[in-house]
Amino acid sequence: MKRIFKLGLCGLFGRMSMAVMEVLKEGSLPVELVGGTSRTVGANIPYPILSLDEMFGCSDVVIDFTTPEALQAHLDVAVKYKKPLVVGTTGLELQHMNAIEKASSQIALLYGRNMSLGINLMAALVSQASRIIGSNADADMDILELHHHHKKDAPSGTAYIIAEAMLEGKNGSFEKDEQIPWYDPIFEQGMRSPGKIGIAALRSGQRPGEHAAMFSWKNESLTISHQATDRRVFAQGALQAALWLAQRADEPRLYSMNEVLGFS
């Protein structure tokens, strides 16, 4: 008999949690949503609002798509109950990444700024292209990203994934505390500085997410792009990650979407 995994959601009424619930309605995954946390009362949904202790205590795995400010509390309770945690929160800074790494010494923890198959495949292609094109001294690398007007952080976490893939391909590696040499071509005037990646972020309408990685060099250009047409692609990836991670509850360390998708 197939095991049913019990899932908890941080931020039950958030946009991504709602998307997760939409995917679960399809009934194709061995997942039971036990409920989640919420600071506010939202739409009428058939799942209980739980405290952090209640949620982690009764879940096999938890997904967190909330805010950087809430992350530390979620990590602390995940460690307390030794429960796997999938973190998809964007806008994290170095201190948040250090906290994630510390917690991953005690629990199975997966962090992904974008959990869609397409974006992770795009990053692999961008890295490969950068390895070849980035060696050209006159090559420029740029990123354009568009999201819905509710999105708070800019550039997006996915834009940083693509920028890191560019640098990893060009330089052979990229460290988590390494600074990305980038500039904003919309607001910064004058000629671009050599070696910097241009990242332009636009917020408009209800776009779930569009990203383009552009390489330009003598007489040629190459664009690798991805469009998400429904927020559920991120929810599907998060659920795939949660199921994968739940089966590694006794193997504490920091995991990535590349491992879930078999890219590494």
Secondary structure, DSSP 8 states (H G I E B T S, - for coil): ----EEEEEESTTSHHHHHHHHHHHT--SSEEEEEE--SS--S--SS-B--HHHHHHH-SEEEE-S-HHHHHHHHHHHHHHT--EEE---S--HHHHHHHHHHTTTSEEEE-S---HHHHHHHHHHHHHHHHHTTSTT-EEEEEEEE-TT---SS-HHHHHHHHHHHHHHHS---TT----EE-TTT--SS--TT-EEEEEEE-TT--EEEEEEEEETTEEEEEEEEESSTHHHHHHHHHHHHHHHTTTTS-EEE-HHHHTT--
